[in-house]
Amino acid sequence: MSVRLDGDAIRLDGPARVEDAEPLLALLHEGPGRTVDLDGAGPLHAAVVQVLLALRPPVRGTPADPFDARWLLPLLGPGS
Amino acid sequence: MSELLEQFLVESRELVQAAADDLLALESAPGDPARLDGAFRAVHTLKGSVALFDLAPMGAALHAGEDLLDALRRGAVAPDRAAMDALLALLGASEAWLDAFAADGRLPDAAAADGRALEAALRARLPGNAPAQPAPLPAASPDWLPALLEREAAAIAPARAEGRTLAALRYVPSPDCFFLGDDPIAIIRALPAPVALHLAQREPWPADGPDPFTCNLVIEAVFAASEAELRQGLRLVADQVALAPVPAPAAPPAPSSSSRGLRVDAARVDALVDLAEELVVARNGLAHLVARVGEENPALARALAESEAGIGRLAERMHRAALGLRLVPLGRAFARLPRLARETAGGLGKEIALSVAGEAVEADRAVVDGLFDPLLHLLRNAIDHGIEPPEVREAAGKPRAGRIALSAAREDGWIAVTLSDDGRGMDPARLRAAAKARGVADDAAIDAMDDAAALDLVFRPGFSTAGTVTAISGRGVGMDAARAAVDSLGGRVAIRSAPGEGTTIRLLLPAGAAVTGVLTVRAGGELYGIPVDAVAETARLPASAILPLGAGEAFVLRGRTLPLLRLAGLLGLKPAPRGGTARLLVTGGAERAALEVEGFGGRLDVLLRPPQGLLRGLPGLAGTALLGDGSALLVLDLPDLLARGGAA
């Protein structure tokens, strides 16, 4: 997967691996309040899901993986 | 056997094998981190999956093995021989336990004590002799279910209304699961038909965000699937998961939606092979009809002949394809040998370097499965009798560790398996002397043998060149049993040796299944098969022509007196009373004998399979064959049966 900063958003693309959790965490620490764009992302690794759950950044977009879109997406985002 | 159990057994054996491969590789490359990780992961996964079944002593011992491997990985313990021995002993025991569990559905009574001893030996290697850490039982609490059902009621209600079987799970992945290559979400994603999913944290998230390398998740979910289906998908993390059925109104279960792989019972593949064979034979009948039509209507005959040829090609292709389903790589027979060879060498105070090549060469399953025992015997024999003690080797200018090479290759439709060592070799003169001393053959015949024939003497029954009988291979029943096993697979054994330089044993085996012609006979009211090769002729004889001879009976056939034995008696069955006519068959070979049977069936070509399970080790049995109606035919090994019956 690629984790990259696109303006104010962090874009996740393609399948996520365990190694992607650390850069994602670093980008979220650097800029609290950044939105995570999941459009075209997934399947997401549990390590990445865990970062999104713990920090609860706003998320947008629809993951490419149907399981992630149907079951994980509703659990992510602030204050759910 | 349930599919879950079957899959567990297959995977567990693979994990034992994978761990053993890594440990053995570590001996030549101590501390190789990739191998240590590999062994650790395999033992960890194995420990996780044994939690599925009632295998507590095995689980506890594996847990200690996992702790030791973890300490090795962290560098807290040196990967010395003692640690490797303890770990390999654990794998050996695990393999034996799995065999026992497969056979009896439970561990042997001694397993608890053996497991504790292994555990103690493994923990003794740990720094500070750490006591057993209690295995975490994260999901044991039964009170998670009501809360889950209440929270997810909205999602569960519609599925329940459809009358679907529902099961809930609580999965607390171990904190280090990311290191082990597990992705808990991927495991959940692979389960069939999710209905509800809930994620939470095991411990409060640290203020500065989660540690990206430690899993802190608790996963709760409901699926429209049975517990058994879920258990299947969760089997590798079974120790971290709790399952519970969701109470549901009685209703037909949801049809299974998972159809990823296809595991087919070997017997069904065999049935397909048999059908394909019958099809090939049935097509021969068609060719005969085409020839008859040709006399009356040549045009029709030509068209029929074309169509018949097409069917013939298809039937043969189908036969080949069906036989191909039975092909498995020889690696299956080779895989356990390095560990067993190491054990043998260790027990004898010898050092060996075993190389294995050609594991990917494929042969019929019956051949591959039947090859393990003779190969193990030949290998042990090479270590015991071929390879010299390290000091002797050094004095002879050889490396301390004896080299043994096991390889396989395809040769014109045959599989050649070669086992060669650089040990002391065999001396034909010594073999001749030993053969005479043991009366393996008469002295004149032995003297007349050239060196190649003299080497072949080691395969004669009752021959053993070891000065003392050892526990490893000197029981005097080994080499001849190995040759008999290879013979029964339709193969041949050849031996080459040079004193001081080593010995090479070559097995030539059919790549496909051996089709054996058998004659079916009735004895003691049962049907048996006898390989056609073993029968010189069959005859009917008036009962009056049979004469008492000592304690037995005999008759005269073409001027020669032959002893007459009853097949039913040899098999320990009650013979049917003899009528006015005796039906008998005369065996081939040098020492002719006649066997009386109660009736002759017909001639069949069968796929002879080596005896398995309970039948294994049964005297006088060459193997079993599946008949067209699905019943099994026991095929007898006449020379063996007569040797035993004659001695009694």
Interface residues (C-beta under 8 A of the other chain):
Chain A: V18 A21 E22 L25 L28 H29 P43 L44 H45 A46 A47 V49 Q50 V51 L53 A54 L55 D65 F67 D68 W71 L72 L75
Chain B: P173 F178 D183 P184 I185 A186 R189 P194 L197 H198 L199 Q201 W205 D208 G209 P210 P212 F213 C215 N216 L217
